[in-house]
């Protein structure tokens, strides 16, 4: 039985139409590849804050953070605290991001070519796209699962819902590129904020803060408030997420694209510092929703799929009208994320992987056609991958692992590029290979019945992720020391 009324449908329909009109309207301003990929470097502070906040909160974000709240209580917000600290530190000090923005590049691999050579630029582009697409591959199905669970739709419509959502996003992204993403992000940020605030107030009024604290104390004791006191978290969880947070702030392509699209370095750094609080809020709010699900939904109803606990809770407590605002807010979050991610990976494919092909000699018209085609192909891949990949275990664990395919090595390469004169192509190649191999091996082991228990229960994603950073950094140091420095420092921090 559906919980979705015609009133709710009208609200969602109005939002989708408004987004499509806004996104398509700016297509006439896209005349160059630079306009398409980084909005001509004209992004101001407030648009940058709204765009980054909207991009970094999608349905998938809401799902994995609420799952953390359901499984770990208030301690589940620990990654959000670490992300906020990393974001503020990098923006305030300019660590790596200042020399990166000052270099005037369109992507991180483009900077690497000056220091490490064209082959490293190409290899960096490959692992960035590999990790990014695998990471994003589960977004559509997760979004579909949320909509089906909250609205009470028949699960057979999940694929149709996913496809329709992707088509809407692809249309305005293909036409307007980064300009469309920035404009629609602002609209989506407003709708998303209103929906999140309304639903949070609803939860606090219907359930109450005291009940939320009490259920965490009852289920998890001290471990529900202190990550060091929870057996399945502890120091390894803190270290893993601290490394991931810093690497994401430095090299996660959707975040970096806002830095590189900013009108100047100062604006880019201010976007970081002022968005840092949102990086905490994007964890706290869904974690609160997950704790509410812990109170409302019984373990028998959830079964093994704790990812659906939060949407099941929302389907019970959200009244008509507010349901439409909630779904519009979630679609706003998801469309913003999908559009930005598709554009992000297409920019790396065009600017870095295809660099040996176009050699900066293609006309702007041809470059735009190719860039738009890449976005469309990425959309098709995401649709196909999202339909068949069987997710094992925690969604957050999967996202950390796939992200680390490139976050580990790219963060090492970026720090070395900016601050270590001995860094060279040998060390960079070693870091890229080692950084990609370990997460990929873990993902493969997780899917094979013969090695699944060892991967999940003995090794665990935390140790795998920590080892990835350590080995990538070691490879950079050893490889660079084996070969004398042959290229000057590209930029100064």
Secondary structure, 3 states (H helix, E strand, C coil): CCCCCHHHHHHHHHHHHHHHHHHHHHHHHCCCHHHHHHHHHCECHHHHHHHHHHHCCCHHHHHHHHHHHHHHHHHHHHHHHHHHHHHHHHHHHCCCHHHHHHCCCCCHHHHHHHHHCHHHHHHHHHHHHHHHHHHHCCHHHHHHHHHHHHHCCCHHHHHHHHHHHHHHHHHHHHHHHHHHHHHHHHHHHHHHHHHHHHHHHHHHHHCCHHHHHHHHHHHHHHHHCCHHHCCCCHHHHHHHHHHHHHHHHHHCHHHHHHHHHECCHHHHHHHHHHHHHHHHHHHHHHHHHHHHHHHHCCHHHHCCCHHHHHHHHHHHHCCCCHHHHHHHHHHHHHHHHHHHHHHHHHHHHHHHHCHHHHCCCCCHHHHHHHHHHHHHHHHHHHHHHHHHCCCCCCHHHHHHHHHHHHHHHHHHHHHHHHHCCCCCHHHHHHHHHHHHHHHHHHHHHHHCHHHHHHHHHHHHHHHHHHHHHHHHHHHHHHHHHHCCCCCCCCCCC
